Amino acid sequence: MTELAGILQDLGAETAYNIDGGGSSTMYFNGALVNNPLGRGEERGTSDILYIGQQP
């Protein structure tokens, strides 16, 4: 977490949250699945989403 906090600070983030790192946590970047949450190359359906966008 310390390394990630440093990266986010370097990118200009002022606030960041660690929500969950469990098997249902899926990360997409530029339209592609970045992690392998279930070890099968597929995501597990969930009802919530946290979207992080960049201000124009």
PQR file of N, CA, C, O and H, with PARSE charges and radii, in Angstrom:
ATOM      1  N   MET A   1       0.806  -1.199   0.000 -0.4000 1.5000
ATOM      2  CA  MET A   1       0.000   0.000   0.000 -0.0000 2.0000
ATOM      3  C   MET A   1       0.848   1.261   0.000  0.5500 1.7000
ATOM      4  O   MET A   1       0.464   2.267  -0.596 -0.5500 1.4000
ATOM      5  N   THR A   2       1.978   1.216   0.653 -0.4000 1.5000
ATOM      6  CA  THR A   2       2.843   2.395   0.715 -0.0000 2.0000
ATOM      7  C   THR A   2       3.339   2.768  -0.675  0.5500 1.7000
ATOM      8  O   THR A   2       3.377   3.946  -1.031 -0.5500 1.4000
ATOM      9  H   THR A   2       2.289   0.398   1.137  0.4000 1.0000
ATOM     10  N   GLU A   3       3.719   1.763  -1.460 -0.4000 1.5000
ATOM     11  CA  GLU A   3       4.195   2.037  -2.819 -0.0000 2.0000
ATOM     12  C   GLU A   3       3.080   2.625  -3.680  0.5500 1.7000
ATOM     13  O   GLU A   3       3.303   3.577  -4.428 -0.5500 1.4000
ATOM     14  H   GLU A   3       3.688   0.806  -1.170  0.4000 1.0000
ATOM     15  N   LEU A   4       1.875   2.055  -3.571 -0.4000 1.5000
ATOM     16  CA  LEU A   4       0.739   2.575  -4.333 -0.0000 2.0000
ATOM     17  C   LEU A   4       0.417   4.010  -3.914  0.5500 1.7000
ATOM     18  O   LEU A   4       0.113   4.848  -4.762 -0.5500 1.4000
ATOM     19  H   LEU A   4       1.694   1.282  -2.963  0.4000 1.0000
ATOM     20  N   ALA A   5       0.482   4.295  -2.625 -0.4000 1.5000
ATOM     21  CA  ALA A   5       0.229   5.657  -2.149 -0.0000 2.0000
ATOM     22  C   ALA A   5       1.231   6.634  -2.758  0.5500 1.7000
ATOM     23  O   ALA A   5       0.858   7.741  -3.146 -0.5500 1.4000
ATOM     24  H   ALA A   5       0.730   3.614  -1.935  0.4000 1.0000
ATOM     25  N   GLY A   6       2.487   6.238  -2.845 -0.4000 1.5000
ATOM     26  CA  GLY A   6       3.502   7.090  -3.457 -0.0000 2.0000
ATOM     27  C   GLY A   6       3.237   7.341  -4.925  0.5500 1.7000
ATOM     28  O   GLY A   6       3.409   8.459  -5.412 -0.5500 1.4000
ATOM     29  H   GLY A   6       2.790   5.338  -2.530  0.4000 1.0000
ATOM     30  N   ILE A   7       2.818   6.301  -5.635 -0.4000 1.5000
ATOM     31  CA  ILE A   7       2.495   6.455  -7.064 -0.0000 2.0000
ATOM     32  C   ILE A   7       1.337   7.424  -7.236  0.5500 1.7000
ATOM     33  O   ILE A   7       1.387   8.316  -8.083 -0.5500 1.4000
ATOM     34  H   ILE A   7       2.678   5.393  -5.239  0.4000 1.0000
ATOM     35  N   LEU A   8       0.293   7.247  -6.430 -0.4000 1.5000
ATOM     36  CA  LEU A   8      -0.875   8.130  -6.542 -0.0000 2.0000
ATOM     37  C   LEU A   8      -0.505   9.579  -6.213  0.5500 1.7000
ATOM     38  O   LEU A   8      -0.979  10.502  -6.875 -0.5500 1.4000
ATOM     39  H   LEU A   8       0.253   6.522  -5.743  0.4000 1.0000
ATOM     40  N   GLN A   9       0.327   9.782  -5.210 -0.4000 1.5000
ATOM     41  CA  GLN A   9       0.775  11.139  -4.891 -0.0000 2.0000
ATOM     42  C   GLN A   9       1.562  11.734  -6.053  0.5500 1.7000
ATOM     43  O   GLN A   9       1.368  12.896  -6.409 -0.5500 1.4000
ATOM     44  H   GLN A   9       0.712   9.032  -4.672  0.4000 1.0000
ATOM     45  N   ASP A  10       2.449  10.939  -6.641 -0.4000 1.5000
ATOM     46  CA  ASP A  10       3.234  11.419  -7.782 -0.0000 2.0000
ATOM     47  C   ASP A  10       2.346  11.801  -8.961  0.5500 1.7000
ATOM     48  O   ASP A  10       2.696  12.679  -9.750 -0.5500 1.4000
ATOM     49  H   ASP A  10       2.606   9.994  -6.352  0.4000 1.0000
ATOM     50  N   LEU A  11       1.197  11.139  -9.077 -0.4000 1.5000
ATOM     51  CA  LEU A  11       0.255  11.431 -10.158 -0.0000 2.0000
ATOM     52  C   LEU A  11      -0.676  12.592  -9.825  0.5500 1.7000
ATOM     53  O   LEU A  11      -1.500  12.990 -10.648 -0.5500 1.4000
ATOM     54  H   LEU A  11       0.913  10.426  -8.436  0.4000 1.0000
ATOM     55  N   GLY A  12      -0.542  13.133  -8.612 -0.4000 1.5000
ATOM     56  CA  GLY A  12      -1.339  14.299  -8.236 -0.0000 2.0000
ATOM     57  C   GLY A  12      -2.608  13.997  -7.463  0.5500 1.7000
ATOM     58  O   GLY A  12      -3.420  14.894  -7.235 -0.5500 1.4000
ATOM     59  H   GLY A  12       0.127  12.810  -7.943  0.4000 1.0000
ATOM     60  N   ALA A  13      -2.795  12.742  -7.054 -0.4000 1.5000
ATOM     61  CA  ALA A  13      -3.999  12.400  -6.292 -0.0000 2.0000
ATOM     62  C   ALA A  13      -3.967  13.082  -4.935  0.5500 1.7000
ATOM     63  O   ALA A  13      -2.926  13.136  -4.281 -0.5500 1.4000
ATOM     64  H   ALA A  13      -2.136  12.013  -7.239  0.4000 1.0000
ATOM     65  N   GLU A  14      -5.114  13.600  -4.518 -0.4000 1.5000
ATOM     66  CA  GLU A  14      -5.234  14.217  -3.210 -0.0000 2.0000
ATOM     67  C   GLU A  14      -5.952  13.307  -2.231  0.5500 1.7000
ATOM     68  O   GLU A  14      -5.766  13.435  -1.020 -0.5500 1.4000
ATOM     69  H   GLU A  14      -5.960  13.556  -5.050  0.4000 1.0000
ATOM     70  N   THR A  15      -6.774  12.384  -2.737 -0.4000 1.5000
ATOM     71  CA  THR A  15      -7.515  11.445  -1.905 -0.0000 2.0000
ATOM     72  C   THR A  15      -7.527  10.093  -2.607  0.5500 1.7000
ATOM     73  O   THR A  15      -7.708  10.027  -3.823 -0.5500 1.4000
ATOM     74  H   THR A  15      -6.924  12.280  -3.720  0.4000 1.0000
ATOM     75  N   ALA A  16      -7.337   9.019  -1.852 -0.4000 1.5000
ATOM     76  CA  ALA A  16      -7.391   7.668  -2.400 -0.0000 2.0000
ATOM     77  C   ALA A  16      -8.018   6.749  -1.360  0.5500 1.7000
ATOM     78  O   ALA A  16      -7.906   7.000  -0.160 -0.5500 1.4000
ATOM     79  H   ALA A  16      -7.190   9.073  -0.864  0.4000 1.0000
ATOM     80  N   TYR A  17      -8.672   5.692  -1.812 -0.4000 1.5000
ATOM     81  CA  TYR A  17      -9.345   4.754  -0.916 -0.0000 2.0000
ATOM     82  C   TYR A  17      -8.925   3.329  -1.232  0.5500 1.7000
ATOM     83  O   TYR A  17      -8.778   2.963  -2.399 -0.5500 1.4000
ATOM     84  H   TYR A  17      -8.762   5.488  -2.787  0.4000 1.0000
ATOM     85  N   ASN A  18      -8.733   2.532  -0.205 -0.4000 1.5000
ATOM     86  CA  ASN A  18      -8.522   1.101  -0.361 -0.0000 2.0000
ATOM     87  C   ASN A  18      -9.848   0.452  -0.004  0.5500 1.7000
ATOM     88  O   ASN A  18     -10.211   0.388   1.171 -0.5500 1.4000
ATOM     89  H   ASN A  18      -8.852   2.828   0.742  0.4000 1.0000
ATOM     90  N   ILE A  19     -10.577  -0.030  -1.006 -0.4000 1.5000
ATOM     91  CA  ILE A  19     -11.915  -0.570  -0.776 -0.0000 2.0000
ATOM     92  C   ILE A  19     -11.859  -2.049  -0.403  0.5500 1.7000
ATOM     93  O   ILE A  19     -12.290  -2.430   0.685 -0.5500 1.4000
ATOM     94  H   ILE A  19     -10.283   0.023  -1.960  0.4000 1.0000
ATOM     95  N   ASP A  20     -11.336  -2.879  -1.291 -0.4000 1.5000
ATOM     96  CA  ASP A  20     -11.312  -4.323  -1.075 -0.0000 2.0000
ATOM     97  C   ASP A  20     -10.317  -4.931  -2.040  0.5500 1.7000
ATOM     98  O   ASP A  20     -10.213  -4.490  -3.185 -0.5500 1.4000
ATOM     99  H   ASP A  20     -10.986  -2.570  -2.176  0.4000 1.0000
ATOM    100  N   GLY A  21      -9.598  -5.919  -1.603 -0.4000 1.5000
ATOM    101  CA  GLY A  21      -8.648  -6.592  -2.483 -0.0000 2.0000
ATOM    102  C   GLY A  21      -8.996  -8.046  -2.667  0.5500 1.7000
ATOM    103  O   GLY A  21      -8.134  -8.843  -3.038 -0.5500 1.4000
ATOM    104  H   GLY A  21      -9.682  -6.278  -0.673  0.4000 1.0000
ATOM    105  N   GLY A  22     -10.247  -8.418  -2.416 -0.4000 1.5000
ATOM    106  CA  GLY A  22     -10.660  -9.812  -2.468 -0.0000 2.0000
ATOM    107  C   GLY A  22     -10.879 -10.337  -3.877  0.5500 1.7000
ATOM    108  O   GLY A  22     -10.609  -9.652  -4.864 -0.5500 1.4000
ATOM    109  H   GLY A  22     -10.948  -7.772  -2.114  0.4000 1.0000
ATOM    110  N   GLY A  23     -11.377 -11.575  -3.949 -0.4000 1.5000
ATOM    111  CA  GLY A  23     -11.568 -12.262  -5.221 -0.0000 2.0000
ATOM    112  C   GLY A  23     -12.578 -11.622  -6.149  0.5500 1.7000
ATOM    113  O   GLY A  23     -12.596 -11.930  -7.340 -0.5500 1.4000
ATOM    114  H   GLY A  23     -11.596 -12.132  -3.148  0.4000 1.0000
ATOM    115  N   SER A  24     -13.420 -10.739  -5.633 -0.4000 1.5000
ATOM    116  CA  SER A  24     -14.401 -10.081  -6.497 -0.0000 2.0000
ATOM    117  C   SER A  24     -13.916  -8.731  -7.003  0.5500 1.7000
ATOM    118  O   SER A  24     -14.637  -8.046  -7.728 -0.5500 1.4000
ATOM    119  H   SER A  24     -13.406 -10.489  -4.665  0.4000 1.0000
ATOM    120  N   SER A  25     -12.699  -8.342  -6.628 -0.4000 1.5000
ATOM    121  CA  SER A  25     -12.159  -7.052  -7.066 -0.0000 2.0000
ATOM    122  C   SER A  25     -11.595  -7.182  -8.472  0.5500 1.7000
ATOM    123  O   SER A  25     -10.681  -7.971  -8.714 -0.5500 1.4000
ATOM    124  H   SER A  25     -12.113  -8.899  -6.039  0.4000 1.0000
ATOM    125  N   THR A  26     -12.140  -6.411  -9.388 -0.4000 1.5000
ATOM    126  CA  THR A  26     -11.725  -6.455 -10.790 -0.0000 2.0000
ATOM    127  C   THR A  26     -11.247  -5.078 -11.200  0.5500 1.7000
ATOM    128  O   THR A  26     -11.866  -4.074 -10.847 -0.5500 1.4000
ATOM    129  H   THR A  26     -12.882  -5.771  -9.191  0.4000 1.0000
ATOM    130  N   MET A  27     -10.156  -5.021 -11.940 -0.4000 1.5000
ATOM    131  CA  MET A  27      -9.648  -3.738 -12.404 -0.0000 2.0000
ATOM    132  C   MET A  27      -9.585  -3.729 -13.929  0.5500 1.7000
ATOM    133  O   MET A  27      -9.000  -4.617 -14.549 -0.5500 1.4000
ATOM    134  H   MET A  27      -9.653  -5.837 -12.226  0.4000 1.0000
ATOM    135  N   TYR A  28     -10.195  -2.716 -14.511 -0.4000 1.5000
ATOM    136  CA  TYR A  28     -10.129  -2.480 -15.948 -0.0000 2.0000
ATOM    137  C   TYR A  28      -9.309  -1.226 -16.186  0.5500 1.7000
ATOM    138  O   TYR A  28      -9.389  -0.276 -15.408 -0.5500 1.4000
ATOM    139  H   TYR A  28     -10.670  -1.994 -14.007  0.4000 1.0000
ATOM    140  N   PHE A  29      -8.528  -1.212 -17.244 -0.4000 1.5000
ATOM    141  CA  PHE A  29      -7.782  -0.022 -17.640 -0.0000 2.0000
ATOM    142  C   PHE A  29      -7.769   0.035 -19.150  0.5500 1.7000
ATOM    143  O   PHE A  29      -7.376  -0.924 -19.815 -0.5500 1.4000
ATOM    144  H   PHE A  29      -8.463  -1.984 -17.877  0.4000 1.0000
ATOM    145  N   ASN A  30      -8.199   1.162 -19.690 -0.4000 1.5000
ATOM    146  CA  ASN A  30      -8.293   1.342 -21.146 -0.0000 2.0000
ATOM    147  C   ASN A  30      -9.089   0.217 -21.808  0.5500 1.7000
ATOM    148  O   ASN A  30      -8.734  -0.257 -22.887 -0.5500 1.4000
ATOM    149  H   ASN A  30      -8.518   1.940 -19.150  0.4000 1.0000
ATOM    150  N   GLY A  31     -10.175  -0.205 -21.142 -0.4000 1.5000
ATOM    151  CA  GLY A  31     -11.075  -1.199 -21.712 -0.0000 2.0000
ATOM    152  C   GLY A  31     -10.622  -2.641 -21.596  0.5500 1.7000
ATOM    153  O   GLY A  31     -11.255  -3.525 -22.173 -0.5500 1.4000
ATOM    154  H   GLY A  31     -10.464   0.181 -20.266  0.4000 1.0000
ATOM    155  N   ALA A  32      -9.543  -2.909 -20.867 -0.4000 1.5000
ATOM    156  CA  ALA A  32      -9.046  -4.276 -20.750 -0.0000 2.0000
ATOM    157  C   ALA A  32      -8.956  -4.686 -19.280  0.5500 1.7000
ATOM    158  O   ALA A  32      -8.654  -3.867 -18.413 -0.5500 1.4000
ATOM    159  H   ALA A  32      -9.028  -2.191 -20.398  0.4000 1.0000
ATOM    160  N   LEU A  33      -9.222  -5.957 -19.016 -0.4000 1.5000
ATOM    161  CA  LEU A  33      -9.084  -6.509 -17.674 -0.0000 2.0000
ATOM    162  C   LEU A  33      -7.609  -6.551 -17.302  0.5500 1.7000
ATOM    163  O   LEU A  33      -6.800  -7.141 -18.018 -0.5500 1.4000
ATOM    164  H   LEU A  33      -9.468  -6.622 -19.721  0.4000 1.0000
ATOM    165  N   VAL A  34      -7.254  -5.921 -16.171 -0.4000 1.5000
ATOM    166  CA  VAL A  34      -5.854  -5.807 -15.767 -0.0000 2.0000
ATOM    167  C   VAL A  34      -5.439  -6.952 -14.839  0.5500 1.7000
ATOM    168  O   VAL A  34      -4.316  -7.447 -14.934 -0.5500 1.4000
ATOM    169  H   VAL A  34      -7.911  -5.441 -15.589  0.4000 1.0000
ATOM    170  N   ASN A  35      -6.323  -7.368 -13.956 -0.4000 1.5000
ATOM    171  CA  ASN A  35      -5.963  -8.409 -12.999 -0.0000 2.0000
ATOM    172  C   ASN A  35      -6.701  -9.713 -13.293  0.5500 1.7000
ATOM    173  O   ASN A  35      -7.503  -9.779 -14.224 -0.5500 1.4000
ATOM    174  H   ASN A  35      -7.236  -6.966 -13.879  0.4000 1.0000
ATOM    175  N   ASN A  36      -6.434 -10.737 -12.509 -0.4000 1.5000
ATOM    176  CA  ASN A  36      -7.042 -12.048 -12.690 -0.0000 2.0000
ATOM    177  C   ASN A  36      -7.698 -12.433 -11.362  0.5500 1.7000
ATOM    178  O   ASN A  36      -7.159 -13.255 -10.621 -0.5500 1.4000
ATOM    179  H   ASN A  36      -5.782 -10.683 -11.753  0.4000 1.0000
ATOM    180  N   PRO A  37      -8.874 -11.836 -11.053 -0.5600 1.5000
ATOM    181  CA  PRO A  37      -9.445 -11.929  -9.712  0.2800 2.0000
ATOM    182  C   PRO A  37      -9.809 -13.335  -9.250  0.5500 1.7000
ATOM    183  O   PRO A  37      -9.695 -13.627  -8.060 -0.5500 1.4000
ATOM    184  N   LEU A  38     -10.238 -14.203 -10.139 -0.4000 1.5000
ATOM    185  CA  LEU A  38     -10.631 -15.553  -9.738 -0.0000 2.0000
ATOM    186  C   LEU A  38      -9.637 -16.610 -10.201  0.5500 1.7000
ATOM    187  O   LEU A  38      -9.854 -17.800  -9.974 -0.5500 1.4000
ATOM    188  H   LEU A  38     -10.330 -13.965 -11.106  0.4000 1.0000
ATOM    189  N   GLY A  39      -8.558 -16.198 -10.843 -0.4000 1.5000
ATOM    190  CA  GLY A  39      -7.581 -17.148 -11.332 -0.0000 2.0000
ATOM    191  C   GLY A  39      -8.034 -17.887 -12.577  0.5500 1.7000
ATOM    192  O   GLY A  39      -7.400 -18.859 -12.989 -0.5500 1.4000
ATOM    193  H   GLY A  39      -8.382 -15.231 -11.028  0.4000 1.0000
ATOM    194  N   ARG A  40      -9.127 -17.436 -13.179 -0.4000 1.5000
ATOM    195  CA  ARG A  40      -9.668 -18.084 -14.381 -0.0000 2.0000
ATOM    196  C   ARG A  40      -9.762 -17.115 -15.553  0.5500 1.7000
ATOM    197  O   ARG A  40     -10.344 -17.445 -16.586 -0.5500 1.4000
ATOM    198  H   ARG A  40      -9.642 -16.647 -12.845  0.4000 1.0000
ATOM    199  N   GLY A  41      -9.200 -15.937 -15.401 -0.4000 1.5000
ATOM    200  CA  GLY A  41      -9.255 -14.953 -16.470 -0.0000 2.0000
ATOM    201  C   GLY A  41     -10.636 -14.379 -16.699  0.5500 1.7000
ATOM    202  O   GLY A  41     -10.942 -13.915 -17.797 -0.5500 1.4000
ATOM    203  H   GLY A  41      -8.726 -15.669 -14.562  0.4000 1.0000
ATOM    204  N   GLU A  42     -11.475 -14.405 -15.674 -0.4000 1.5000
ATOM    205  CA  GLU A  42     -12.821 -13.842 -15.795 -0.0000 2.0000
ATOM    206  C   GLU A  42     -13.189 -13.118 -14.516  0.5500 1.7000
ATOM    207  O   GLU A  42     -12.606 -13.367 -13.461 -0.5500 1.4000
ATOM    208  H   GLU A  42     -11.227 -14.782 -14.782  0.4000 1.0000
ATOM    209  N   GLU A  43     -14.152 -12.229 -14.614 -0.4000 1.5000
ATOM    210  CA  GLU A  43     -14.573 -11.476 -13.444 -0.0000 2.0000
ATOM    211  C   GLU A  43     -15.762 -12.132 -12.768  0.5500 1.7000
ATOM    212  O   GLU A  43     -16.474 -12.932 -13.375 -0.5500 1.4000
ATOM    213  H   GLU A  43     -14.626 -12.027 -15.471  0.4000 1.0000
ATOM    214  N   ARG A  44     -15.967 -11.787 -11.517 -0.4000 1.5000
ATOM    215  CA  ARG A  44     -17.137 -12.247 -10.772 -0.0000 2.0000
ATOM    216  C   ARG A  44     -18.124 -11.097 -10.727  0.5500 1.7000
ATOM    217  O   ARG A  44     -17.751  -9.973 -10.390 -0.5500 1.4000
ATOM    218  H   ARG A  44     -15.388 -11.137 -11.025  0.4000 1.0000
ATOM    219  N   GLY A  45     -19.347 -11.355 -11.056 -0.4000 1.5000
ATOM    220  CA  GLY A  45     -20.364 -10.311 -11.075 -0.0000 2.0000
ATOM    221  C   GLY A  45     -20.594  -9.695  -9.706  0.5500 1.7000
ATOM    222  O   GLY A  45     -20.699 -10.411  -8.710 -0.5500 1.4000
ATOM    223  H   GLY A  45     -19.651 -12.267 -11.330  0.4000 1.0000
ATOM    224  N   THR A  46     -20.673  -8.395  -9.653 -0.4000 1.5000
ATOM    225  CA  THR A  46     -20.986  -7.666  -8.428 -0.0000 2.0000
ATOM    226  C   THR A  46     -21.973  -6.558  -8.760  0.5500 1.7000
ATOM    227  O   THR A  46     -22.165  -6.208  -9.925 -0.5500 1.4000
ATOM    228  H   THR A  46     -20.588  -7.813 -10.462  0.4000 1.0000
ATOM    229  N   SER A  47     -22.592  -6.014  -7.731 -0.4000 1.5000
ATOM    230  CA  SER A  47     -23.616  -4.996  -7.969 -0.0000 2.0000
ATOM    231  C   SER A  47     -23.100  -3.574  -7.815  0.5500 1.7000
ATOM    232  O   SER A  47     -23.854  -2.630  -8.054 -0.5500 1.4000
ATOM    233  H   SER A  47     -22.436  -6.297  -6.785  0.4000 1.0000
ATOM    234  N   ASP A  48     -21.852  -3.385  -7.427 -0.4000 1.5000
ATOM    235  CA  ASP A  48     -21.322  -2.055  -7.178 -0.0000 2.0000
ATOM    236  C   ASP A  48     -20.113  -1.777  -8.070  0.5500 1.7000
ATOM    237  O   ASP A  48     -19.447  -2.694  -8.551 -0.5500 1.4000
ATOM    238  H   ASP A  48     -21.240  -4.152  -7.232  0.4000 1.0000
ATOM    239  N   ILE A  49     -19.852  -0.490  -8.276 -0.4000 1.5000
ATOM    240  CA  ILE A  49     -18.700  -0.082  -9.058 -0.0000 2.0000
ATOM    241  C   ILE A  49     -18.140   1.207  -8.481  0.5500 1.7000
ATOM    242  O   ILE A  49     -18.885   2.063  -8.004 -0.5500 1.4000
ATOM    243  H   ILE A  49     -20.394   0.255  -7.885  0.4000 1.0000
ATOM    244  N   LEU A  50     -16.843   1.334  -8.527 -0.4000 1.5000
ATOM    245  CA  LEU A  50     -16.181   2.585  -8.183 -0.0000 2.0000
ATOM    246  C   LEU A  50     -15.455   3.019  -9.426  0.5500 1.7000
ATOM    247  O   LEU A  50     -14.531   2.342  -9.877 -0.5500 1.4000
ATOM    248  H   LEU A  50     -16.238   0.639  -8.915  0.4000 1.0000
ATOM    249  N   TYR A  51     -15.862   4.151  -9.994 -0.4000 1.5000
ATOM    250  CA  TYR A  51     -15.265   4.655 -11.231 -0.0000 2.0000
ATOM    251  C   TYR A  51     -14.363   5.818 -10.887  0.5500 1.7000
ATOM    252  O   TYR A  51     -14.767   6.739 -10.177 -0.5500 1.4000
ATOM    253  H   TYR A  51     -16.613   4.701  -9.628  0.4000 1.0000
ATOM    254  N   ILE A  52     -13.151   5.778 -11.386 -0.4000 1.5000
ATOM    255  CA  ILE A  52     -12.208   6.869 -11.174 -0.0000 2.0000
ATOM    256  C   ILE A  52     -11.896   7.482 -12.521  0.5500 1.7000
ATOM    257  O   ILE A  52     -11.389   6.804 -13.415 -0.5500 1.4000
ATOM    258  H   ILE A  52     -12.823   5.030 -11.963  0.4000 1.0000
ATOM    259  N   GLY A  53     -12.198   8.766 -12.672 -0.4000 1.5000
ATOM    260  CA  GLY A  53     -11.975   9.446 -13.932 -0.0000 2.0000
ATOM    261  C   GLY A  53     -11.074  10.659 -13.748  0.5500 1.7000
ATOM    262  O   GLY A  53     -10.790  11.093 -12.632 -0.5500 1.4000
ATOM    263  H   GLY A  53     -12.610   9.316 -11.945  0.4000 1.0000
ATOM    264  N   GLN A  54     -10.653  11.169 -14.847 -0.4000 1.5000
ATOM    265  CA  GLN A  54      -9.777  12.336 -14.828 -0.0000 2.0000
ATOM    266  C   GLN A  54     -10.592  13.560 -15.236  0.5500 1.7000
ATOM    267  O   GLN A  54     -11.356  13.511 -16.199 -0.5500 1.4000
ATOM    268  H   GLN A  54     -10.884  10.816 -15.754  0.4000 1.0000
ATOM    269  N   GLN A  55     -10.428  14.643 -14.508 -0.4000 1.5000
ATOM    270  CA  GLN A  55     -11.124  15.867 -14.857 -0.0000 2.0000
ATOM    271  C   GLN A  55     -10.535  16.440 -16.134  0.5500 1.7000
ATOM    272  O   GLN A  55      -9.324  16.388 -16.350 -0.5500 1.4000
ATOM    273  H   GLN A  55      -9.807  14.682 -13.725  0.4000 1.0000
ATOM    274  N   PRO A  56     -11.402  16.988 -16.980 -0.5600 1.5000
ATOM    275  CA  PRO A  56     -10.912  17.569 -18.235  0.2800 2.0000
ATOM    276  C   PRO A  56     -10.065  18.804 -18.014  0.5500 1.7000
ATOM    277  O   PRO A  56      -9.583  19.402 -18.976 -0.5500 1.4000
TER
END
